Amino acid sequence: MAGKTSKASTQPPGEALSPKHEAFVQAYVSRGMNGTKAYRAAYPGCKSDEVARAAAARLLANVSIRARVEEILAAGAERAEITVEQVLRELAVLGFSDIGKVVRWRPELVYEELEDADNPDQPARQVLQSRVLVIDSATLPPEARLAVAEVSQTANGFRVKMHDKHAALVSIGKHLGMFTDRVQVRARYAISDEPMSAEEWKKQFVREG
């Protein structure tokens, strides 16, 4: 229908966000900065993750949308008195943690007594067994303790679980701009020295139907 804009259309910088774009931004922030999930939440009619991923990447490339995301994140951090430096420092502790600072393991020779009634003087034999040592938490440096997600007692001994290194590194990489969604644009437009009018912008970036 004429006059109806595309769900993934891009608007000129500086304009107020449309209700749908604002819904996308809110969903993007609340869903862990996942563009695909945010797009499908704002546009429930989209049933394909592939389409949602591409459309979300186009929206996130919009200057106004990116500014709104940063505005929301900055406001939340200010209320919580959290700085970017603090968050990155904590993520770095998790991302570059070393389980060897919490748990040590090594092969160890132990003597195993042999129960042989016919040969009671038979010497014990040596057996190579794995030995795991959990380091006393009181002696651990603060960064090593922060990297530990869980310590529990099991029937077989202690269980030590570390925080997800991969997730922490990905979060750092996203902040540093190392991972970006790339959308291939095949259409070519002529370049003009004259400023683009609102009508020209609409023809180029807004699809009808």
N, C-alpha and C positions, 0 to 999 in steps of 0.2 A: 504494500500500500504506500502511495506517495506520501512523503513527509515523515515517515517513520524511520528513525535512524537505526543503524546496526548496533547490536549489543556491545560489540567490541570496538566501536568507533572511537577515534582519538579526538580530543578537543584542544583548541589553542591554549597555550600557557597563559595563566592569569585569570582564566574564567573560573567561576565557582563550579564545584563538582556537581554533576547530576545526581539525583537520588540513587540511581543504580551504581554509579561510580563510588559514591560515598559508602554504599553497602559493601561494595567490593573491598574498599580500603579497610573498613571495620572487620570484615571477615578475614582479610589477609593478616591483620595484626593479631586477631584473636585465635587464629589457627596456626600459630607458629611460623608465620611468614611463608606459608605454602600457597603459591599462586594458583595452582590447579584446584585445590580444595576451596579456596576463596572464591574463585570464579564460579564454580558450580553451586556454591551457596548463594551467591548474589544473582546467578542466572540459572535457576533450577531446571530450565528447559534444555540446558546443555547436557547431553548424556554421554559424551565421549571425553575421556581424560586427555586425549591427544589434542582435540579441538580446544578444550579448556586451557591446556598448558600454553598453546600458542596465543590464544586470546589474552590470557593473563600476562604473558610476556609483553604483548603490545601495550596493554594498559599500564604496566609498571614502567614502561619506557616514557610514559607521559610525564612531563615536568610537574604539572599540577598534582597529579596523583602521588608521585614520589615525595613532593613537598608535604602533602597531607599525611602520608605515612610517617615521615620524619617528625612532623609536628605532634602526632599522637604518641609516638615512642618517647619523644623528649619530655612531653607533659607527664607521662607515666613515670619516667625515671626521676623527674624532679620531685614528684609527690613522694616517691619512695626513697628519695635522697640517694639515688644510685647514679654513678657516673659511668661513662663508657670505659674509662680506664679500669675501674673496679671489675666490671663484667669481664673484660678481656683478660685481666690478670687471673681471675678465677678459672676462666675457660682454659687459659694456658696451663694452669696447674693440672687440670684434668687431661688436656690433650697431650701433654708431654710427660705424663706420669710414668713411673717405672715400677712394675709390680715387684721387681727384685729388691726394692727398698722396704717392702712390707713382708714378703715371704721369701725364704731361701730353700732351695732343694738341692740334694746331691746324692750320689750313690754311696753306700756305706757297707763295709764288710762286717757281718755279725756272725757269731758262732751259734750253730744249731746243734743241740744235743740229740744224739741218735739213741732211740730206745730199742736195744737189741739184747734180748735175754740171753742169747747164746754167746754174746761177746760184750759183756758189760764194760770191758776196759777200752772199747773202741773210742778213739778220740772224736771230739765234736768236729763237725765240718764247717768250713767257712761258706757263707752265702751272701751274695751281693743283693742288698735291698735298697729301695729308694727311701730317702729320709727327707721329710718336709718340716721346716722350722718356721713357725710364725713368730715374728719379732715382737717383743714387748712394746705395746703401744706407747708406754711412757717414754720410751727412748726414740720414738719416731720423730722426725722433723715435721713441723706443721703442714708443709705442702704434701708430704706423704700421707698423713692422716686425712687430709681433705680429699684425696683421690680415692679413698676407700668408701665404697657404697654400702657394703654389708659385711658383717662378721657374724657367723652363727656356729653353734655347736651341733655336730652331727654324730651319728653312730660310729663313723669312721674317723672322727677327729674334728678339726676346725675347717670351716668353709669361709674363704675370703673372696669377696666380689668387688672388683674395681668399677669406677664409673666408666661410661662409654667414651673411649678415646676418640673413636671415629666421629661421633656426633659433636663432640667439643671442637674438633679440628674443622669440621664442616662449618660450624657456626662462626669460627674465627675467619675462615676463608670467605664466607659470605660477607662479613663485615668489611673485609679488605678488598672486596670486589673481585675475588679470584674466580668465583663461579657465577656466571651470568647466563640467563636464558637467551639463546640466539634464535631469532626468527628470520628466515630467508624471505626477503621481499624481492619479487621478480619484476614488479611493475616499474617502469621507467618514466620519469616526468621531466619535462624540459625545465631548465634553470633560467630564471628571469631576474634582471636587476631591479625590477619594480616590486614594491611590497605586495604581498598576497592579500587580496580582498577576502571579505567574509564569504562571499559567494564562491570564489575560487577554492577557498579552504574546504567548503562544504562539498564541492564536486570532487575534490581530490581525496579527502579522508573520510567522508561520510557516505556509507552505502545505503541505498533505499531498498525497501522490501522486507 
